[in-house]
Amino acid sequence: MTRKNQFWKGILLGAIAGGALSLLDKDTREAMKENVKKTSGNIGYIIRHPDEISENLKGTAAKFKSTFETVSEDITFITEKVEELRELTPQVTEIIKETKETFVVNAEDDFLDDLTVGKGE
């Protein structure tokens, strides 16, 4: 148990040391200063307007739910159509084969009729 504690303690100390060393650079300090101002401003706004934030979250959740339901319905529809196609494909194939056979037989009969008519002339 103490080894885990030492590991996380080392990670934390390393992060603090890395952060402190990075602040030696002036550009990094300025960027951090701006980020802290923005973040503290955002947090202050959230604290002052919790009802608005709550309504925004509810609206976003409702939109997400609606979108999820629509996508779910679309997926169900597509799945049903794919199943219908799977069921119809063998039937269509059989109809095409029968039609082809009918035309081939009719064409052969017509050819034979033409030959017979040609002999009689």
Protein Blocks (a to p, Z undefined) as FASTA:
>chain_A
ZZmmmmmmmmmmmmmmmmmmmmmpmklmmmmmmmmmmmmmmmmmmmmmmmlmmmmmmmmm
mmmmmmmmmmmmmmmmmmmmmmmmmmmmmmmmmmmmmmmmmmmmmmmmmmmmmmmmmmmZ
Z
